Amino acid sequence: MGKLVVSLDGVVIKEVQITKDKTTLGRRPYNDIVIDNLAVSGEHAVLQMVGADVFIEDLNSTNGTYINGKAIKKQLLAHNDTVEIGKYKIKYLVDESGDYEKTMIMRPGAAAATPGMGGSSFAASNFGALGGGSAPAPAPSLQPASIKVLNGAAAGREVALTKVVTTVGKPGVQVASITRRPGGYAFAHVEGSSRPSVNGVPLTTDSIPLRNGDVIELAGTQMQFIHP
């Protein structure tokens, strides 16, 4: 579970637990997190929880949203990231007992995966790994599912989905997540103007359940979901 610690000039003003799928931040009183300051837009930013991941998106605010000093439009938050809005600093903290997957992204020219990755991420030509590690997931009662790349330079590579959330895609183009739930696995659109497809059908809902043999396509890469 993540939380936000809002501070001004080093003084903590409030702490907010992230429990909703969407948490809004802005100057207007109807926001989930209200910061009554003229440097903050009425509807400044929104935090979206996708499985165990939390993304923050700037809502075309006047003064912008910054993470660790860098202006962003939409970005996955990592433990200890500092979001800056005007003179306010908002630190994102994650419960260390949480269970998170490394993020897998498609990156031209990335090196091949090393054995030290533990099978949670893979890379070949256009695949690379991004994001911090985490405590390993508790041993599942059933064999975990996996995804296998079907085309491109990484074709044939397979990775087991041993963590709660695996995020795949190309940042800024198309990003999706695969979340392990008690009843199976769910596939969700996270970022990008065009939606990924499953078995050739574009995703039209927030998320759909995945079944053995389903073919996922996003950012020009096809992957098959395998669940014995």
N, C-alpha and C positions, 0 to 999 in steps of 0.2 A: 504494500500500500504506500502511495506517495503522498507527500504533503508539501505545502508552500509556506515559506517563512518570509513575510513581508517586512522590510525594514526601511527606515529613512535616517540618513546620517548615522548609521550604525546602531540605531535604536529599533528593536523589534516592535512592530505595531500590532501584527496579528499572525496567527498560524491557521492554515486552512487545510483540512484533509481532503484529498481528491477521491470522492466516492461516486461521482456522477459520470455518465458517458461524456457529457459536455459541461464544462464550467466556464462561464463568461466572466470577463474582467473589463472594467471600465469605470467612468465617472458617474454614469447614471445609476440611480438607486435600485433599479431592477436587476442589475448584474449580480452574479453569485459572489464576486469579489469586488467591492466598491472602493475605489481610490479617489477621494474627492479632491482633485487637484487639476488646475487648468492645463497642465502639461499632458494630462491623460485624456484621451478621447472618450466620448460618451459610450461607445462600444469599441473598445481598444483591441482586445485579443480574445481568443477562445482556446481553451485546453480541451483536447479530445482524448479520451481513454479508449484504446483499442487493445483488448486483452490486458496484458500487463504493461503495455507501452503507453506513454503519455506524449502527445504531440501538442505543440503550441503554434497557433497561427495568428499572424497580425491581420486585423480586419481593416486594412487600408487606413490606419490611424494617421493623424497629422504628424506626430513626432516619431513614429516608428517604434518597433520592438527590437531589443538587442539581447543577445545571449553571449555572455562572456566578452562583451565589447564589440560584437559583430552583429550588424543589422541582419534580420532574418525575415522571411515571409512565412515559412512553415518549417518546423524542425522537430525532430524527435528529442525529447529531453533526457539527459543522462544525470545520474546521481551527482549532486553538488554543482550542477549548472546554476549560473546566476542570470536571471532574466532582469533586464534593466528597462524601466519605463519612466521617462523623465528622471527625477532624482531618486525614484524608488528602486530598491533592489529586492528581487524576489528569488530566494534560494529554493531550488527543488531538491528534496531529500527523499530517498527511498529506504523503506524498511529493509535492512540487510538480510532478513529472512525471506525476502521475496524470491521469486523464481523466474529468471529472465533468460531469454535466448539471445545469442549474438545475432546481430542484424546481417543479413546477406544482401549485398548489393552487386549490381552489374557495373563493372568499371573497366573501360578499355585499358589493355596493357597490364592488368593486375597479375601478380605472380601466382603460381599454382599454390594450392593449399599445402600446409606443412603438417606432419603427423601431430604436432603439438596442438592443433586446433581441436583435437578430441572428437572429430567427426561432426561438430555442430555447425561448421561453416565450410564452404568449399569455394575454390577459385581456379579458373583456367581461362586464360586469354581475356575474357570479358566478365569474369566473376572475381569479386574480392570480398573481404570480410571487414565489417565496420562495427564498432560498438564494444562496450566493455563486457567482461564475463560475469558470471554470477555463481552462486551456489548451485551444485548439481540438483537436478530434480529428484524427488523421491522415486525409488524404483517402482515403475508402473506394474500393475497386475497383468497387463496384456503387453504383447510386443508392440513397441511404438511404430507409428507410421513413418513413411519416408517420402521424399520427392526425388525424382530422377529427371535430369535434363535431357530433352529429346533432340535438340538441334543446336547448331553453333559449335564453337570451339570446345565448349564444356560438355558436349553431348556424351551421355553415358555415365556422367558423375551422379552419385546418389548420396543423400545425407539423411540420417535418421532424425525425426522430429522428437527429440528427447526432452525438450524444454516446453514450458507453457506456451510461449509465443515465438514464432519465427517470422521475421519480416523480410520480404523479398521484393526486388524491383530495382529501379533506377531512380535515385532521388532527383526530384525536379521534373521527372517525366511520368513515372508510374510506379507506385508502391502499394503493396498489398500485404496482408498478414494471414498467417495460419495459426489458429489458436486451439490448443488441446482442451477439451471440455470433458466432463464426466461421461457424456453420451457419445463422444466421438470428436471429430475435428471440424472446425468452421473456417471458412475463407471469407475475408473482408477486404473491401477497397479502402485504402488509407489516403493516397495522394495521387493527383493527376487529373487532367480534364477528361481524358478518356478512361473508361473503366476496363479492367481486365475481364477475360472471358473464361468460362468453364465449359468444356466440350463444345466450343464454338459459339456459345451464347453469352453475350455481355452481361455482367453482373448488374442487376437492376435494384436489388435490395441492399441493406446494410451488410448482411452476411448470409452465406448459405452453407449447409452442411456438405462436407466432402465425402465421396464414396470411393472405394477401391477402383482404380483404373481411370478416374477423372483426369482430364487433360486441362491444365491451367495454361493460359497464354497471357503474358504481360510484357510490355516493352520489347516485343519481337521475339521473346524466348518462350518455348513450350516446355512445360514440366508435367510429369505424370505423378499423380498422388497414388501411393501404394500403401495399402493397409491390410496386412495378412488377416 
